[in-house]
Amino acid sequence: MVKRYFRFEQFGTSYKREIIGGLTTFFTMSYIIIVNPKILEAAGIPFGPSMVATILAAFFGTLAMGIFARRPFAVAPYMGENAFIAYTVVGVLGYSWQTALGAIFIGGVLFTLVSALKIRSWLAASIPNSLKISFAVGIGLFLTFIGLNETGIVTLGVPSAPVHVGQLSDTAVILAVVCFLLMSILMIHRVTGALLIGIMVTTLVAFFLSVAQWPAEWVSMPPSLEPIFLQLDIAGALTWGFVSVILTVFVMDFVDTTGTLLGLALKADLLDEKGNLPDIEKPMLCDSSATVVGALLGTTTTGTFIESAAGMEAGGRSGFASVVTALMFLLGLFFAPTFAVIPPCAYAPALIIVGLLMMTTVTRLDFSDLTEAVPAFCVIVLMSFTYNLGIGITAGFAVYPIMKIFAGRVREVNAGMWILAAISVLFFIFYPY
């Protein structure tokens, strides 16, 4: 019955593959349990309650994605959006975190409405295939850059050379390189769970080499959520001065989740013959409703995580993998000290591997047609080099019709793309740089 509900036969999958896929997704994104509350702590949100809110929002969104949408996508508070709230909205603009959460709630409600009314799926269907391909490639390059940075293989440089090779003699960096090679070799030999094996083996080695510390305690009771639960200030966000923030939150959420969904689905061969994700409204409703729930719990915008690609590469194809990931997040309420000690040198190489695999879709781009290639190129490079998926995607939406206009092929731009282009231009105008 479970196999029939999750359509195991359709995807050619099994319990073993789905469980390994779900575990792999969790371990590659488990850092969010600690990193998200650490970032939001800069906005004044207390760490302990924020960690609980992060876990519960991820559990709700991912479980909904598994059971309702039946897709192998994990949902959690977005990196980028959390920094935008902590450092820009609160730190620079001077608003309270309660008001910022109010804006996220409003954006989430709007997001849910356009998803329920199928406006969002209509807009997604209007995106040309070249941009859908660029989403997958851009996500791949972005994942690779994150992985290289997290491992220390690539570090921040100086103004004249923004990035620089890391300290390759450092034990953690060496471990990361070995982990990358181990995962690659296991995948060459088609070993099931290659990424998960690499993560676990490297973590154990890191413990023995003192690169990572054994957890002080393996199990702990979660802190109280009371200090931040339902503390959002919706009335404060409904002011003219906050319009730009709400617009930014809405557009970032829209383009990030739409681009991620289509990019992941393309790589996993989940798109139909027209290049659309069947029943896309369901995963869209899952991530938008998770944003609403997350704001009520006390955390920032949630959405589909690009690390889901790691689980899909490990074999996850149905919603059952997401159910496994969701249950792991729930365990995180009590095992947070254990999951928190998994070092970057163990999980980040998986991101590099998945980045490589997602970038292979670049061969589907028609580089001979510059009206398609230039917008796709903007998406790919700006996603990674601005460290922001939303910037890259909106740039592609804005540039696409410009290329068609000056090529005398304006009829190739459909109504949905004109709307997306207009939204993207507004995003760049009102974005609080």
VENKA-V967286 format. One record per backbone hydrogen bond with DSSP energy under -0.5 kcal/mol. NH is the residue of the N-H (numbers start at 1). CO is the residue of the C=O. Records with the same first field share a line. If there is no record, write none. Layout:
BEGIN
NH: CO / CO
END
This chain:
BEGIN
5: 1
6: 2
7: 4
8: 3
11: 7
12: 8
13: 8
18: 14
19: 15
20: 16
21: 17
22: 18
23: 19
24: 20
25: 21
26: 22
27: 23
28: 24
29: 25 / 26
30: 26
32: 29
33: 30
34: 31
35: 31
36: 32
38: 34
39: 35
40: 36
41: 37
42: 38 / 39
43: 40
44: 41
45: 40
46: 44
50: 46
51: 47
52: 48
53: 49
54: 50
55: 51
56: 52
57: 53
58: 54
59: 55
60: 56
61: 57
62: 58
63: 59
64: 60
65: 61
66: 62
67: 63
68: 64
69: 64
70: 65
71: 65
73: 71
76: 303
78: 301
81: 79
82: 78
84: 80
85: 81
86: 82
87: 83
88: 83 / 84
89: 84
90: 85
91: 86
92: 88
93: 88
95: 89
100: 96
101: 97
102: 98
103: 99
104: 100
105: 101
106: 102
107: 103
108: 104
109: 105
110: 106
111: 107
112: 108
113: 109
114: 110
115: 111
116: 112
117: 113
118: 115
119: 114
120: 114
122: 118
123: 119
124: 120
125: 121
126: 122
127: 124
131: 128
132: 128
133: 129
134: 130
135: 131
136: 132
137: 133
138: 134
139: 135
140: 136
141: 137
142: 138
143: 139
144: 140
145: 141
146: 142
147: 143
148: 144
149: 145
150: 146
151: 147
152: 148
153: 148
154: 148
155: 164
157: 162
158: 161
161: 158
164: 155
166: 153
168: 166
170: 167
174: 170
175: 171
176: 172
177: 173
178: 174
179: 175
180: 176
181: 177
182: 178
183: 179
184: 180
185: 181
186: 182
187: 183
188: 184
189: 185
190: 187
191: 186
194: 191
197: 193
198: 194
199: 195
200: 196
201: 197
202: 198
203: 199
204: 200
205: 201
206: 202
207: 203
208: 204
209: 205
210: 207
211: 206
212: 206
220: 334
228: 225
229: 225
230: 296
231: 228
233: 98
234: 232
237: 233
238: 234 / 235
239: 237
242: 239
243: 240
246: 242
247: 243
248: 244
249: 245
250: 246
251: 247
252: 248
253: 249
254: 250
255: 251
256: 252
257: 253
258: 254
259: 255
260: 256
261: 257
262: 258
263: 259
264: 260
265: 261
266: 262
267: 263
268: 264
269: 266
270: 265
271: 265
272: 276
275: 272
278: 270 / 276
280: 277
282: 279
283: 279
284: 280
285: 281
286: 282
287: 283
288: 284
289: 285
290: 286
291: 287
292: 288
293: 289
294: 290
295: 291
296: 292
297: 293
298: 294
299: 294
303: 76
305: 74
308: 305
309: 306
310: 307
311: 307
312: 308
313: 309
314: 310
315: 312
316: 311
319: 70
321: 318
322: 318
323: 319
324: 320
325: 321
326: 322
327: 323
328: 324
329: 325
330: 326
331: 327
332: 328
333: 330
334: 331
335: 331
336: 332
338: 218 / 335
339: 335
340: 336
341: 338
342: 339
343: 341
346: 343
347: 343
348: 344
350: 347
351: 347 / 348
352: 348
353: 349
354: 350
355: 351
356: 352
357: 353
358: 354
359: 355
360: 356 / 357
361: 358
362: 359
363: 360
364: 361
365: 362
367: 365
369: 366
370: 368
372: 369
373: 369
374: 370
376: 372
377: 373
378: 374
379: 375
380: 376
381: 377
382: 378
383: 379
384: 380
385: 381
386: 382
387: 384
388: 382 / 383
392: 388
393: 389
394: 390
395: 391
396: 392
397: 393
398: 394
399: 395
400: 396
401: 397
402: 398
403: 399
404: 400
405: 401
406: 402
407: 403
408: 405
409: 404
412: 409
413: 410
414: 412
418: 414
419: 415
420: 416
421: 417
422: 418
423: 419
424: 420
425: 421
426: 422
427: 423
428: 424
429: 425
430: 426
431: 427
433: 431
END
